[in-house]
Amino acid sequence: MGLEADEYTVTIRFERIFADPRIFDEQSNLVRRYFETAGVEGERTRFIYQTSEDLVPVDDAGHPSISAGIGKFRYQGKMLRSEYMQGANLRIEYVDFGSGLVPEDHRKLWVFGRWDDMAFETREFKHRHMKTNVAQASELYEMLKVRATPTTIATIELSGLSGTLFRATVRYLEDQLKPFVGRDDGTLEVYAATELDPGERKALETRLAREGSDSTVYVILSIPSVKAVEHPELQP
């Protein structure tokens, strides 16, 4: 069974939003933090990849929000003073690669509308199911491992995926392959063709004896041979 995922777009509106570190520090992890605050286990949230990394608060007309005054908010049991914005909207996009949460679970988490003592209203909730031609990580690793004697270079085509969705899928595959590689004391390198400079891309295409595309992902896997592991002195 190939890799499937669910893509979500959510817009939430805060009547009053402060410079809260839970929202504005490491913005690319906002969804994971919010879900864990709402009771979702970290083992599940690791399958959620946020594709909107820089969140810019905007007013209802779509213009950047501006400070409306100074107030207090609760953070880690303390009351902190900071500027706040009125009627600020945040548009958040993310992909769920297998948390076990169904779309209705996601919708309920956002409609709940509270992050500790901060209330918000969910203005938009969109969902799209996605299928790819990529094997599940365990199957993909086994296919790569058979060819790693001791090193193999392979390609994965992620055709049909948008820029942010493409990058999220690359990150997911790399994260999921790493534990398998670690158990075999191997090394892993994953490169998206679009993120390589022309010289690097050409070098990989030469090694493979074929051209790639902007949808190509290069995977380089090295697994030490059993003989080399048992007899370190045999390693070059």
N, C-alpha and C positions, 0 to 999 in steps of 0.2 A: 504494500500500500504506500502510495507516494505521500510526500509532505503536504499537509493541508493547514490552513491558518485562517484566522478571522481578523479582519481589519476594522477598526473603529475610529469614528470621528465624533468628538464630544465638545460642545460649547457650554461652559458654565458661567453664570453671572453672579458676582458678589455685590451685594448692596454696599458693602464697605470692605476693602481689602488693604491689609497692612503689608509692610515689607517683611513678611513672615519667612524665615529660613526654610520652613517645611515646603514652601511653594517656590521660592526664588533661588535657593541654593541647590546646585546640581539639578537644574530643571529637567534634564533628560530622564530623571528617575522619579518624577512627580507621581506618575500613575502607580508605580510599585509602592511608593510610600503611602499614598492614599488608600490603596487596597489593603495594605498590611494594617494600617490604622483602623480600617473597617472590619478587621478580623480574618482576612485571607492569609493563609500560611505562606511564609517565605519560600517554601519548596514549590509553591504554585506560581508565585509572582515572578520567579526567575525565567518563566516562559513568556513573559510580557516585555515587549520591546517598544519603547516610545520612539516615534519617528519625528515628532515635533520637539526639537531640542531647545530652541530659544522661544520662550513664551512671552509675548508682548501684550499686556493688558490694553484693551481698547474699549471705548465707550459704545453706546448703542448705535451710533452713526458710523462706527468703524475707525474713528480717529484715536490715536494714542491717548491713553488716560493721563490725566495730570493730577498733581497733589491737590487735595481738597481741604487739608488741615492736618493736625497732629492729634493723635489719641493713644490709647493703650490697648495692648492685646496680651493674651496669656500664652507663654511659651516655656515649656519645661518647668511648670509650676511657678513661674515668675511673671510679673506684669512688666512688660517692656513698652517704652514709648517709641513711636515712629510716625512718619507721615502715612497717610492713607489716601486711597482713591475711592471715589463714589461710583457705583454702577459700572464696575470693571468686568469685562468679559475675557475669558481665556478659551482659546480654541486648541484642543488637545487631540493628537492623532497617535494611535498605537496599534500594535499587532499582537495577537495572542496566538502563540505557536503550540499550545497544548496544555494550558493551565488546568483544564478540566471544567472551567467555568463556561456555561453556555451563554449565548447572547442575552437571554433574559436575566441571568445573574449579573452580567455587566450593567444592564440597564437599571436594575434595582440598586446596585451600588452607587450609581451616579444620581438617581432620583432621590435617594436617601438625603442627599444635600447637606451633609454636615461634615466638617473636618475639625474634630474637637469642638471648640466653642465658636467656630466660624461657620456661618450658614451661607449656602449658595443655592441658586436655582439652575436646573438643567434646561437649557434653551434648545439644544440640538443633540440628537443621538442617532448616529447612522452606523449601519453594520453591513459588511460585505464579506462573504465567504470566498476563500481563495484556494485554488489547487495549483500545484506545480508539478513538473515532471521530475522532481528530485526525490531520491529514495530517502527513507527515514535514516537518521544518523547512524544507527547500529548497522543497518544494511550497507550504507555507504562506506562505513569504516572497514567492514569485512572485505568489500570489493577493492578498496585501496590497499589494505594490508597484504592481500595475496600478491599484489604487484610490487610491494616495497621490498626489494632485494639488493641492497638495503634501502634504496631510495626510489620513489616513483613521483612523477609529476602527472597530474590529471586535470581535466577541465570539467566544470559544471556549467550548463547553460541555464540562465534564469531569464529566458525570453518572456516578454509580456509583463514584466514587473516595472512599476514606476521607480523613479530615482530613490525616494525615501524608503519605499517598500523593498526595493532591491538591496539597499544597504542594510536594512534590518534583517533580511534573510541571510545575507553574508555573515553578519555578526552572530546570528542564531546558529548557523551551521558550524562556524568556528568554535563557539562555546560548547556545542554539543559533542563535537569530535574530540576536544581536548581531554576529557576524562578517559576515553578509550586509549588515546595515544599515551597518556601518562602511565596507565597500567602496563603498557608494553615498553616503558622507558624510551619512547620515541620522541621525535620532534615534529612539529607541524607548522607550516606556513600557509596562509590563505591570502590571496591577493585578488581584488576586483580589477578587471582590465581597465576600467575607467579611472582608477586611482593610481595607475602606474604612469611613469613618464614614457615617452616613445621608445627610448633605448631599452628600458627594462622590459617593456611589453614585447619588443622585437626579439629580445634574447630568449624569452620564454616561448615565443612562437617558433623560433629556430630550433629549440630543444625538442619541441613537439612535432616539428616538420609540418605545421599547418597554422593558418591564420585564425585568430580569435575574433570576437566581436565585442561590442560594448556590453553585451549580456554575459560575457564569459567570466568565470571565476576560476582562478588557478589554485590548485591544491598541491603542495609539496609535502610528502610524508616520508620520514626516515625512521626505520625500525632496525635496531641493532640485531645482527644475526645471533642465533642461540650460541654458536661456537664462540663468537667474540665476547658474549656476556659471561660464559663459563670460564673463558681463558682470556682475561683482559690483556695479557701480553701479546695476543694475536692481533689486537686492534692496530691499525696503521697509525 
